[in-house]
Amino acid sequence: MQKDAPASDPDHQVIPLHKTPAYQARVAANVTKGTAQEDPPIGDLDRYAQESDEPDDYRHRMMTNIAGIAVAVALIAAGIWIADTMASMRKNQDCVLSGRRGCTPVEAPASPRW
């Protein structure tokens, strides 16, 4: 069994991606002790934050989600219909190739008897 790596091992450091209050306090404590690193192991992630002044348009997002679900349901229904059609065609073809008669029902309008 392997022993845990010492805390000073740079290969086994946990790098927080969000600046939590606990992380900020730990960085401040390291700065006062003089043990803070000059260059952080990763760059500042604030440049990737998407802050905009306009609020999210939840109505548009909901309509887009509903449209996506409708497209997915339509594709599933079309797939089921195609699979059913192929199964019935295969059944009819097997019937005909086996030499049987009357494989495909013919619907004729009923003639009235006078």
C-alpha positions in Angstrom: 0.0 0.0 0.0 1.3 3.5 -0.9 1.8 6.1 1.8 0.1 9.5 1.3 2.4 12.1 -0.3 3.7 14.8 1.9 1.9 18.2 1.7 5.0 19.8 0.3 4.9 17.5 -2.8 4.1 19.9 -5.7 2.6 17.0 -7.8 -0.2 16.3 -5.3 -1.5 19.8 -4.7 -5.2 20.6 -4.9 -5.8 23.8 -6.7 -9.1 25.5 -5.9 -10.8 26.9 -9.0 -13.2 29.1 -7.1 -12.1 31.8 -4.7 -13.9 30.7 -1.6 -13.6 32.7 1.6 -11.5 29.9 3.1 -9.2 30.0 0.2 -8.8 33.8 0.4 -8.1 33.5 4.1 -5.4 30.9 3.5 -3.8 33.0 0.8 -3.9 36.1 3.1 -2.3 34.0 5.9 0.5 32.8 3.5 1.2 36.3 2.4 1.6 37.5 6.0 3.9 34.6 6.7 5.9 35.3 3.5 5.3 31.8 2.1 3.0 32.8 -0.8 4.1 31.7 -4.2 5.1 34.5 -6.6 3.3 33.0 -9.5 0.2 30.9 -9.0 0.2 27.4 -10.5 -2.6 28.5 -12.8 -3.6 31.8 -14.2 -6.5 33.9 -12.9 -9.8 32.4 -13.9 -11.7 35.7 -13.8 -11.0 36.2 -17.4 -13.3 33.3 -18.2 -16.2 34.6 -16.1 -19.1 35.8 -18.3 -20.5 38.8 -16.6 -23.0 40.8 -18.6 -25.4 43.6 -17.6 -28.4 42.1 -19.3 -30.3 39.4 -17.4 -30.9 35.9 -18.6 -33.9 35.5 -20.9 -35.5 32.5 -19.2 -38.6 32.6 -21.5 -36.4 32.3 -24.6 -34.4 29.5 -22.9 -37.6 27.6 -22.1 -39.0 28.0 -25.6 -35.6 26.7 -27.0 -35.7 23.7 -24.6 -39.3 23.0 -25.6 -38.4 23.2 -29.3 -35.5 20.8 -28.7 -37.7 18.3 -26.9 -40.3 18.5 -29.7 -37.6 17.8 -32.3 -36.3 14.8 -30.3 -39.8 13.4 -29.9 -40.5 13.8 -33.6 -37.3 12.0 -34.4 -38.1 9.2 -32.0 -41.7 8.9 -33.5 -40.3 8.8 -37.1 -37.8 6.1 -36.1 -40.5 4.0 -34.5 -42.7 4.4 -37.6 -39.9 3.4 -40.0 -39.0 0.4 -37.8 -42.6 -0.7 -37.8 -42.9 -0.3 -41.6 -39.8 -2.2 -42.2 -41.0 -5.1 -39.9 -44.3 -5.3 -41.7 -42.6 -5.3 -45.2 -40.2 -8.0 -44.0 -43.1 -10.1 -42.8 -45.0 -9.7 -46.1 -41.9 -10.5 -48.1 -41.1 -13.6 -46.0 -44.7 -14.7 -46.6 -44.5 -14.3 -50.3 -41.1 -15.9 -50.6 -42.3 -19.0 -48.7 -44.9 -19.5 -51.5 -48.0 -18.8 -49.5 -51.0 -16.9 -51.0 -53.0 -14.1 -49.5 -50.1 -12.7 -47.6 -51.1 -9.1 -48.1 -54.7 -8.3 -47.2 -56.5 -6.4 -49.9 -59.2 -4.1 -48.6 -62.0 -3.8 -51.0 -65.1 -1.7 -50.4 -68.1 -3.7 -49.4 -70.7 -3.7 -52.1 -74.2 -3.4 -50.9 -76.4 -6.3 -51.6 -79.8 -5.4 -53.0 
